[in-house]
Amino acid sequence: MKLTTAGESHSKALIAIIEGLPAHLKVDEDKINAELALRQLGYGRSARQRIEKDEVVILSGVRSGETLASPVTLCVVNKDYQNWSACMDSKPCEQTEIAKKRVSKVRPGHADLVGCIKYEQTDARNVLERASARETAIRVASGVIFKEYLSALGVEIASFTRAIYSVADETEYSFDEIKTLKDTQTGMLCGSLSDQAKAKIDQAKANGDTLGGVVEIRVKGLKSGFGSMMTYSQKLDARLAGALMGIQAVKGVEVGAGFALANEFGSQAHDEIAFDGEKYYRQTNRAGGIEGGTSNGEEIVVKIAMKPIPTLAKGLKTVDILTKTQAVACAERSDVCAVFSLGVIAEAVVAEVLATAVAERLGGDTMAQVKERYDKLP
């Protein structure tokens, strides 16, 4: 499978093309729109979430609710484009209109400066429009289709917020608890901690600041053997880490116990193996469901760290790339905290990686063939 996305934050639309899907995979537009709406929730989101009201348009590859095995094309229209068309149209725009939205006071922590240097731009808008996390809307839409592919095989994905700023939840939760108890304002499962996190977000907003956090993603039902220890580029943990680091503002990835294992003896760090008469299993899951770059049949557990969003209402010190003078960074409309949204996006990204790994191993022109091959695996 292959996913390609296109589109800018304030362009006409965001587009995704998914290649390699088998025929007869059921596609439900309502489910896609529900995930798009979920991505726009969360305490600390910006006013733009009230403008967009994202909805998917399926342009190709699906007929009567099922895939045809041809490329699937998805579109999410940017409704805010109507307010930006004078300077974002593909045809030549008036320079006075471009100047109104020009960004030269580049933001620390964003792609603005490095992008302007790399692509020889004098207006960071030509960089930030694509680098913006607005692009994740189309990845979420695509992720629902990858989730449906996995769900047909009995594989489920869930996420929750481990921490917002210094408010952290160390409790271990079951997969079912994560799916049913999550607060859609913060993504946390503990009500009192959620209230504490919201208070921190309020404080940051009042100070013109932003906050990050940690999200945990779980995968239940994936059988062993996906990924590879023979070809290192195909290691499942490496592919997950690379894809998750590709989400805007993610700066760290842990699989299983992750960095904590560096402080353990080997006798405490690894998962002892047992056999129940039918199958092997691990008595613990410190490896997070992946050993030697390959799924081992246990729940996959991945944690990701999100830095505070680099667009601050109270801008940081920077340089104006036109005048080369000291300045205060520009303030685009932005979130104070988007950790809840990160969980929705991360699930979509994990679904893409896993669906691709499954398709590579099993092949199949139709979903019936894929399911038959998956069911035969130990």
C-alpha positions as CSV (number, residue, x, y, z in Angstrom):
1,M,0.0,0.0,0.0
2,K,1.1,3.6,-0.6
3,L,-0.3,6.8,0.8
4,T,0.4,10.2,-0.9
5,T,-1.0,13.5,0.5
6,A,-1.1,16.9,-1.0
7,G,-2.5,20.4,-0.2
8,E,-1.6,23.4,1.9
9,S,-3.2,24.8,5.1
10,H,-5.1,27.5,3.3
11,S,-5.2,26.1,-0.3
12,K,-8.5,24.9,-1.9
13,A,-8.3,21.4,-0.4
14,L,-6.3,18.5,1.0
15,I,-6.0,15.4,-1.1
16,A,-4.9,11.8,-0.4
17,I,-4.3,9.0,-2.8
18,I,-4.2,5.4,-1.4
19,E,-2.8,2.7,-3.7
20,G,-2.8,-1.0,-3.1
21,L,-6.1,-1.5,-1.3
22,P,-7.8,-4.8,-2.2
23,A,-11.3,-5.0,-3.6
24,H,-14.4,-5.3,-1.5
25,L,-13.1,-3.4,1.6
26,K,-16.1,-1.6,3.1
27,V,-15.7,2.2,3.3
28,D,-18.1,4.2,5.4
29,E,-18.0,8.0,4.9
30,D,-19.8,8.6,8.2
31,K,-16.9,6.9,10.0
32,I,-14.4,9.1,8.2
33,N,-16.3,12.2,9.0
34,A,-16.7,11.2,12.7
35,E,-12.9,10.8,13.0
36,L,-12.4,14.1,11.3
37,A,-14.7,15.7,13.8
38,L,-12.8,14.0,16.6
39,R,-9.5,15.4,15.4
40,Q,-11.0,18.9,15.8
41,L,-11.9,18.4,19.4
42,G,-9.7,19.0,22.4
43,Y,-9.2,21.6,25.1
44,G,-7.0,24.4,23.9
45,R,-7.7,24.2,20.2
46,S,-7.8,27.3,18.0
47,A,-10.8,29.2,16.5
48,R,-10.1,27.6,13.1
49,Q,-11.6,24.4,14.3
50,R,-15.0,26.2,14.3
51,I,-14.5,27.3,10.7
52,E,-13.6,24.1,8.9
53,K,-16.1,21.4,10.0
54,D,-14.1,18.9,7.9
55,E,-15.9,16.4,5.7
56,V,-14.5,13.9,3.3
57,V,-15.3,13.7,-0.4
58,I,-14.4,10.3,-2.0
59,L,-13.3,11.1,-5.6
60,S,-12.3,7.6,-6.9
61,G,-11.7,4.0,-6.0
62,V,-15.0,3.3,-4.1
63,R,-18.4,2.3,-5.5
64,S,-21.5,1.6,-3.5
65,G,-19.5,1.6,-0.2
66,E,-16.7,-0.8,-1.3
67,T,-13.2,-0.4,-2.8
68,L,-12.6,-1.4,-6.4
69,A,-8.9,-2.2,-6.0
70,S,-8.1,1.0,-8.0
71,P,-6.5,4.0,-6.3
72,V,-8.7,5.6,-3.7
73,T,-8.7,9.4,-3.8
74,L,-10.0,11.4,-0.8
75,C,-10.6,15.2,-0.6
76,V,-11.1,17.4,2.4
77,V,-12.1,21.0,1.3
78,N,-10.5,23.9,3.2
79,K,-13.5,26.1,3.9
80,D,-11.2,28.8,5.1
81,Y,-9.8,29.1,1.6
82,Q,-12.5,31.6,0.7
83,N,-10.8,34.0,3.1
84,W,-7.4,33.4,1.6
85,S,-8.1,33.0,-2.1
86,A,-6.7,36.5,-3.0
87,C,-3.2,35.4,-1.9
88,M,-3.4,31.6,-2.2
89,D,-4.8,31.1,-5.7
90,S,-2.7,29.0,-8.1
91,K,-3.0,31.8,-10.6
92,P,-0.8,35.0,-10.2
93,C,-2.0,37.0,-7.3
94,E,-1.7,40.7,-6.7
95,Q,1.5,41.5,-4.8
96,T,-0.4,43.7,-2.4
97,E,-2.6,40.7,-1.4
98,I,0.5,38.5,-1.0
99,A,2.2,41.2,1.1
100,K,-0.8,41.2,3.5
101,K,-0.1,37.5,4.4
102,R,3.7,37.5,4.0
103,V,5.6,35.9,6.8
104,S,9.2,37.1,7.2
105,K,9.5,37.1,11.0
106,V,10.2,33.4,11.2
107,R,9.1,31.3,14.1
108,P,11.6,29.4,16.3
109,G,10.8,25.7,16.4
110,H,8.9,25.8,13.1
111,A,9.9,25.0,9.6
112,D,9.9,28.6,8.6
113,L,13.6,29.5,8.5
114,V,15.1,26.2,7.4
115,G,12.5,25.9,4.7
116,C,13.2,29.5,3.4
117,I,16.9,28.7,3.2
118,K,16.4,25.3,1.6
119,Y,13.9,26.5,-1.1
120,E,15.3,30.0,-1.5
121,Q,12.1,31.7,-0.4
122,T,11.6,35.2,1.0
123,D,8.1,34.5,2.3
124,A,7.8,31.7,4.9
125,R,4.2,31.3,3.9
126,N,5.5,29.2,1.0
127,V,6.9,26.8,3.5
128,L,4.6,26.9,6.5
129,E,1.4,26.3,4.5
130,R,2.6,22.7,3.7
131,A,4.5,22.2,7.0
132,S,1.3,23.1,9.0
133,A,-0.4,20.4,11.0
134,R,-3.6,21.1,9.0
135,E,-2.2,18.4,6.7
136,T,-3.0,15.8,9.3
137,A,-6.7,16.1,8.5
138,I,-6.3,14.1,5.3
139,R,-4.1,11.6,7.1
140,V,-6.9,11.0,9.6
141,A,-9.4,10.5,6.8
142,S,-7.0,8.0,5.1
143,G,-6.4,6.4,8.5
144,V,-10.0,5.4,8.8
145,I,-9.7,3.3,5.7
146,F,-6.6,1.6,7.0
147,K,-8.4,1.0,10.3
148,E,-11.3,-0.7,8.4
149,Y,-8.8,-3.0,6.6
150,L,-7.2,-4.0,10.0
151,S,-10.6,-4.2,11.7
152,A,-11.7,-6.8,9.1
153,L,-8.9,-9.0,10.5
154,G,-9.7,-8.4,14.1
155,V,-7.1,-5.7,14.8
156,E,-8.0,-2.7,16.8
157,I,-6.2,0.6,17.6
158,A,-6.8,2.9,20.6
159,S,-5.0,5.8,22.2
160,F,-5.1,8.1,25.2
161,T,-3.2,11.0,26.8
162,R,-0.5,10.0,29.2
163,A,0.6,13.6,30.0
164,I,-0.1,17.2,29.3
165,Y,2.8,19.4,30.4
166,S,3.6,18.2,34.0
167,V,0.3,16.5,34.6
168,A,1.0,12.8,34.0
169,D,-1.0,9.7,34.5
170,E,1.1,6.6,35.4
171,T,-1.8,4.2,35.7
172,E,-1.9,1.1,33.5
173,Y,-5.2,0.8,31.7
174,S,-6.8,-2.0,29.8
175,F,-7.5,-1.7,26.1
176,D,-11.2,-1.6,26.7
177,E,-10.8,1.2,29.3
178,I,-8.9,3.3,26.9
179,K,-11.7,2.9,24.2
180,T,-14.5,3.7,26.6
181,L,-13.3,6.1,29.3
182,K,-11.3,8.7,27.3
183,D,-12.2,12.4,27.9
184,T,-12.6,14.1,24.5
185,Q,-11.3,17.4,26.0
186,T,-7.9,16.2,27.0
187,G,-7.7,12.5,26.1
188,M,-7.0,11.5,29.7
189,L,-8.8,8.8,31.5
190,C,-8.6,10.2,35.1
191,G,-11.1,13.0,35.7
192,S,-9.1,14.8,38.3
193,L,-5.9,14.8,36.2
194,S,-7.9,16.0,33.2
195,D,-9.1,19.0,35.3
196,Q,-5.6,19.7,36.3
197,A,-4.4,19.6,32.7
198,K,-7.2,22.0,31.6
199,A,-6.1,24.4,34.3
200,K,-2.5,24.3,32.9
201,I,-3.8,24.9,29.4
202,D,-5.8,27.9,30.7
203,Q,-2.7,29.3,32.4
204,A,-0.6,28.8,29.2
205,K,-3.3,30.6,27.1
206,A,-3.4,33.5,29.5
207,N,0.4,33.8,29.2
208,G,0.4,33.6,25.4
209,D,2.1,30.3,25.6
210,T,1.6,26.7,24.5
211,L,1.8,23.1,25.9
212,G,2.8,19.7,24.7
213,G,2.4,16.2,26.2
214,V,2.6,12.4,25.7
215,V,0.2,10.1,24.0
216,E,0.1,6.3,24.2
217,I,-1.1,4.2,21.3
218,R,-2.2,0.5,21.7
219,V,-2.8,-2.1,19.1
220,K,-4.8,-5.3,20.0
221,G,-5.2,-8.4,17.9
222,L,-2.2,-8.2,15.5
223,K,-0.7,-11.7,15.1
224,S,3.0,-12.4,15.3
225,G,5.3,-12.2,12.4
226,F,4.7,-8.7,10.9
227,G,7.8,-6.8,10.2
228,S,11.3,-8.3,9.8
229,M,14.5,-9.0,11.6
230,M,16.1,-9.9,8.2
231,T,15.8,-6.5,6.5
232,Y,16.3,-3.7,8.9
233,S,14.3,-1.1,6.9
234,Q,11.4,-3.4,7.4
235,K,11.6,-3.6,11.2
236,L,8.1,-2.9,12.5
237,D,9.3,-0.7,15.4
238,A,11.5,1.3,13.1
239,R,8.7,1.9,10.7
240,L,6.3,2.9,13.4
241,A,8.9,5.2,15.0
242,G,9.7,6.9,11.6
243,A,6.0,7.4,10.7
244,L,5.1,8.8,14.1
245,M,8.0,11.1,14.1
246,G,6.6,12.4,10.8
247,I,3.7,13.9,12.6
248,Q,4.2,17.6,13.1
249,A,5.6,18.5,16.6
250,V,6.4,14.9,17.6
251,K,9.9,14.8,19.0
252,G,10.2,11.4,20.7
253,V,8.9,7.8,20.3
254,E,9.1,4.9,22.8
255,V,8.1,1.3,22.1
256,G,7.0,-0.6,25.2
257,A,9.0,0.3,28.3
258,G,11.3,2.3,26.1
259,F,13.9,4.4,27.8
260,A,13.1,2.9,31.2
261,L,14.7,-0.3,30.1
262,A,18.1,1.4,30.1
263,N,17.9,1.5,33.9
264,E,17.1,-2.2,34.3
265,F,19.0,-5.4,34.6
266,G,18.4,-7.8,31.7
267,S,16.7,-10.2,34.1
268,Q,14.1,-7.4,34.7
269,A,13.9,-6.0,31.2
270,H,12.7,-8.9,29.1
271,D,9.4,-10.7,28.8
272,E,9.6,-14.4,29.8
273,I,7.9,-16.8,27.4
274,A,5.3,-19.5,28.2
275,F,3.1,-21.9,26.2
276,D,-0.6,-22.5,27.0
277,G,-1.0,-25.7,25.1
278,E,-2.0,-23.9,21.9
279,K,0.2,-20.9,21.5
280,Y,3.2,-19.0,23.0
281,Y,2.7,-15.9,25.0
282,R,4.7,-13.4,27.1
283,Q,4.1,-13.1,30.8
284,T,4.8,-9.4,30.7
285,N,4.9,-6.9,27.8
286,R,7.9,-4.7,28.4
287,A,8.8,-5.1,24.7
288,G,5.6,-3.4,23.7
289,G,4.5,-6.3,21.4
290,I,7.6,-6.1,19.1
291,E,10.7,-8.2,19.4
292,G,13.5,-8.2,16.8
293,G,11.5,-5.7,14.7
294,T,8.6,-8.2,14.4
295,S,5.2,-8.3,16.1
296,N,5.0,-11.1,18.7
297,G,1.3,-11.3,19.2
298,E,1.1,-9.2,22.3
299,E,-0.5,-5.7,22.4
300,I,1.7,-3.2,20.6
301,V,2.4,-0.3,22.9
302,V,4.0,3.0,21.6
303,K,4.3,6.3,23.3
304,I,5.0,9.6,21.6
305,A,6.1,13.0,22.9
306,M,4.7,16.2,21.5
307,K,6.6,19.4,21.9
308,P,4.7,22.7,22.7
309,I,3.3,24.1,19.4
310,P,5.9,26.7,18.1
311,T,3.3,29.3,17.2
312,L,2.9,31.4,20.3
313,A,0.5,34.3,20.8
314,K,3.4,36.0,22.7
315,G,6.0,35.5,20.0
316,L,9.6,34.5,20.7
317,K,12.7,36.5,19.6
318,T,13.7,35.9,16.0
319,V,15.1,37.6,12.9
320,D,13.2,39.2,10.1
321,I,14.6,37.5,7.0
322,L,13.9,40.5,4.8
323,T,15.6,43.1,6.9
324,K,18.0,40.8,8.9
325,T,17.0,42.7,12.0
326,Q,15.9,41.4,15.4
327,A,12.2,40.9,15.7
328,V,9.3,39.1,17.5
329,A,8.0,36.0,15.7
330,C,4.8,36.3,13.8
331,A,1.6,34.9,15.4
332,E,-0.5,32.7,13.1
333,R,-3.8,31.5,14.4
334,S,-2.9,28.4,16.4
335,D,-3.7,26.0,19.2
336,V,-2.6,26.3,22.8
337,C,-2.6,22.6,23.2
338,A,-3.4,19.8,20.6
339,V,-2.5,16.7,22.5
340,F,-5.9,15.2,22.3
341,S,-5.9,15.7,18.5
342,L,-2.4,14.1,18.4
343,G,-4.0,10.8,19.6
344,V,-6.5,10.8,16.7
345,I,-3.7,11.5,14.2
346,A,-1.3,8.9,15.7
347,E,-3.9,6.2,15.5
348,A,-4.3,6.9,11.7
349,V,-0.5,6.9,11.2
350,V,-0.1,3.6,13.1
351,A,-3.0,2.1,11.1
352,E,-1.3,3.0,7.8
353,V,2.0,1.4,8.9
354,L,0.4,-1.8,10.1
355,A,-2.0,-2.1,7.1
356,T,1.0,-1.7,4.8
357,A,3.0,-4.4,6.7
358,V,0.0,-6.8,6.6
359,A,-0.5,-6.2,2.9
360,E,3.2,-6.8,2.1
361,R,3.1,-10.2,3.9
362,L,-0.3,-11.4,2.8
363,G,-1.0,-9.8,-0.6
364,G,-4.5,-10.5,-1.8
365,D,-6.7,-9.0,-4.5
366,T,-9.8,-9.1,-2.4
367,M,-10.6,-8.7,1.3
368,A,-11.8,-12.3,1.4
369,Q,-8.4,-13.5,0.2
370,V,-6.6,-11.3,2.8
371,K,-8.8,-12.5,5.6
372,E,-8.4,-16.1,4.6
373,R,-4.6,-15.8,4.7
374,Y,-4.6,-13.9,8.0
375,D,-6.9,-16.5,9.7
376,K,-4.4,-19.3,8.7
377,L,-1.5,-17.6,10.5
378,P,-0.6,-19.1,14.0
